Structures are given as structure tokens and as C-alpha cells.
């Protein structure tokens, strides 16, 4: 993922905080066993735990041979997450004194990509621990039985899944909200997004305003 200086994350705290406010859903990409075929891409919820990420898939999933091959070769996989995105029409970005139809459109979005090593998990107790961590992440407090309770359905279902433990090797985080533009420009686009109110417009506006509060009117991070 290409990241301009002005789109880069301020810190690890920023991208972790952003992920904590999302639904933690992304795509896991692994190289295909056949190098002439496209990578295998798996949409999935995930749980972030320090430097590790937990996911699980159904045992019949055809991705397992590709994941096993990556593990055996010591290869890498990518987990990509994108959110708070919106299309910005060119008219909104036209410079002062320039015809509106000459404005250049763009996309706003937040994105985090993890490059990871992986371990396929088949051990029953380890799977129970991983699924328990995911349940605590997505259904904290109440609303589900103990995953390890023999009388609950989860234990009996463990044979139907396999888990993957991802160890994060590197992180690329991008917050593309025109930080290199003037304060007035960014405020104007945020207002237009809030007024349009389609899809994730308001979420994108909120991210732009959050970044604006950090950057202010300074354009020292760079210019286009």
C-alpha cells in the first residue's frame, strides 16, 4: 500500500484506536499454490491481541492448502482492513479561481494492513482459547455460553473449524483525508460530506475532522 507522508499514521496508538472503533472485519490474502493464479482472499472478522491476530474458518474451506503451504515455507500473508471511506467529487476539490469542473476527484479512507507470519491451529484447547478471545471481543460480558463448557454447543462444533494465529511482522496504516490541504478546504469538504450523508460519508467526515484537530492549519507534513 502506497502511503504519502501526509496520509501516514501519527502513531501506533492512532491505528489501534481506529481499529477498536471498527467492526474489525477485513480480508486475509495468501499466495496461491499455483503462482499463475490469483492470491486466495478470505473475508473475515478478526481479533487483535497485542502483536497477534486471531481468525478462524470452516474446515471445508478450500483455502487451507494455501495457508498450510505458507506456514510450511515460512511465508507471509496480508490482513487488510479498510473503512470510513467516501468518494470526493472533483467539484468539491477545485482550487479557488479554477472552474469547478476542473477539480480532481479522490477517495477518502482509512486503511490498516498487517503483514504476518501464520500458524494453523488444530489443537482443541487452543481453538477453544482463540474462539473464547473472539467471543470476548465481539460479544463481551453476556450473551453466550462458556466456549469451553461441555454442555454448550461450542465444544462440539470445534471439530468443524480450524483457527489461524497471525504474528504481526509489520504494519502499514493510512488515513487519506487531504491533510496536506488548508484548514478551510478540509472543513468545507467535511461539511459537504455531512450534508450529502450517503454510505460512510459522516464517518469519513468525522475522521477528517479528527485528523484536522491533530494537524491544524499546518501543512508541514508535505504538499502535493
N, C-alpha and C positions, 0 to 999 in steps of 0.2 A: 504494500500500500504506500503510495507516494504521499508525503506529508510536507506541505510548505511550512516554513518556520512559523508563520503567523497562525497556522492551524494546529500547531503542536500542543500537546497537553502541558498544563502548567506543572503537573507533578503526578506521581502515582496516586496520591490522595484524590486528585480530581477524577481520574478514570475509575478508581474503585468506588467512589461515591456515586458516580453516574451509573455504574452497573448495579449498585444497590437499589437504585430507584427504578430500574427497568424490570421487565418480566423475565430477564435472564434466559433469553432464547436466541440461539444462533445456529450456525451451520458448521459442522465438523467436516473438513476436507482431508482426504487421504489419497496418496498416489494410487493409481490403478495398477494392478499386477501386469496388465498389458500396457506398455508405455505409449502405444499408439492410440489408446483410448483415453477419454476424458477422466479426470480425477473423480473419485467417488465422493459425493457430498451428502451429508446426513443432517437434516434439520432436527434440532433437539433443544430441550431445556437443559440447563447445566447448573451446577452448584460450585461456586468459587470458595475455596477454603485455603487461605494463605497463598502458597505457591502451587497449589494443586487445584485441579478441576475434576469434578465427578460427573459422569454421564452413564446412562445405561440404555440398551436397545434389546429388542426381542431376539431370542436365539435364532429364529429363522431368517433374520436379516442377511441379505447376500453380501453385506459389507465386511463380514467377519474375516474372510480370507485375506482381504486387502489390509485390514487392521493388524492381523496376525503377522503378515509379511513385513509391515512397517516395524512392528515390535522386534521381530527376529533380526532385522537388518540394522536396528538402532536408528531407524529413520524418524523423520519429523512429520507432524500433522499440524494443521492450522484450524483454530476455532475462531470464527469471525462473527462479530455482533455489530449490528447497525441499527440506529434508532433516531428518533427526533428529527426526521428528515422532511424536507419540503422543497418543491420546485419554486425557484425565484424567477419570475418573468423578466425579460430584458428591460421593459419599460420602467421597472422599479429601480434598476441599477444604472440608468442613463445619467451621465455626468451633467452638471449644471451647464446650460448653454448648448447641449447636444440634443438633437431630436430624439424623442422618447423611443422611436422605432429603431434607433441605432444602439440602444442599450444591449448589453451582452447578458444573456440569462446564465443562471448557475443553479447548483443544488446545494442546499444546506443539509448537514447531517452530522451525527456523532458516530464514531466507529472505534471499536477496540478489536485488535486481532492478536491472539496468542499463538506463538509458535511453541509446540510442545513435543516432548517425548511421551510415549504411552505404554501402559501396561494393561493387558486384557485380564479381567478378574473373573474367575470361575469358582473360587472358593466360597462356599455357602456363607460362612460367617463374615467374610469380607464384603460380600454382596449385601448382606443384611446391614452392615455398618454404613455402606455407601447409600443405600436406599433410605436408611434412617436419617442420614445427614441431609438428603434431598427433601424428605418429608418435613424435617425441622425447618428447612429453608423456605419451602413453598406452602406448608400448612403448619405454621408454628403454633404451639400451645395446645390446641384442642382440635377435634375433628377427625382423628384417625386412631386406630388401634396401634399398639406397640408392634413395630415391624417384626420383632423377634418373638412375638407371642405365638406359641404353637397352636393356640386355639383360634387365632385370627387367620384370614385368608392369605396374608402376605407371604408367610413362610412357605406355604405350599406352592406359591407362584414363583419362588426364586429359581426353580429349575427352568422356567420359561424365559429367563433373561440372562444376559451377560453384561457385566459392567466394564467401564474403562476408566482408569485413573490416568489423568494427564498431568505431567510435571511441566510447569511453565518454564521455558528456556529464555524467551524474550517477549516483549510486549510492544506493539505499535498502537498508539492512540491518537485519534484525530478529531478535532472539533471545528468543523468548517462552517463558520458563521461570519465571514467577511471582517475578521478582527483587524485587518490592515486598512479598512476604510474609516472614515471620520465618524465621530460620535453621532453627529446629526444624521448621517447616512444610515447608520445601524439602527438608530431609534426609529427612523422613518420606515425601514423595512420591517422591523418588529411590529410596528403599529399596523402596517398593511397585512402582515400575516395574521394578526389577531382579528382584524376586520374580515379577512377572507374566511378564516375559520374552517378550512377543509382539511380532512385527514389529520395529520400531525402538525398542522400549522401553528397551533397555540403552543405545543410542546417545543417546536423549533424556535418560536419567538422567545419562550422562557429561557432556552439555552443561550440564545443570542444575548438576551438581557443579562444573564448571569455572567457570561464572558465579558460583556461590556463593563460590568461593575468591576471586574478584575483588571481589564486593560485600560479603562477610562478613555480619554481622548488621545492617549499616547499612541503613536504609530511606529514606535521604536522596534517592534518585533520584526518589521520589514514592510516593504511596499511591493505592489505588483508592477 
